[in-house]
Amino acid sequence: MKPTKPVPQDLLELVQKTAPPEAEVVPLSWAYEDEDYNIAIVMPDTVDRLEARQIEDRLIDAVMDYDAAHGTFTLCMVWHQREMARAGVL
């Protein structure tokens, strides 16, 4: 994995505003491929897959608009707490 740029404050605020209140927004310092920014939305383990995908869809819409306006590519994924812990991120 390669490093990403630091997430701009306005993008971070947009994601925090779009994410549910119980979400933890975690800017990640690494990229899977060629994204400029990688942001994890960490949700409680009680959130089911369908709800997680719906949250992710709303976030993707928001970051796509940001990326179009700024010429960037942002990856924004919903993770459960247990997944982040297993990956060693939290």
Summary of the structure (lengths in Angstrom):
residues: 90
radius of gyration: 12.4
end to end distance: 17.4
largest distance: 35.6
contacts: 241
relative contact order: 0.22
helix: 43%
strand: 26%
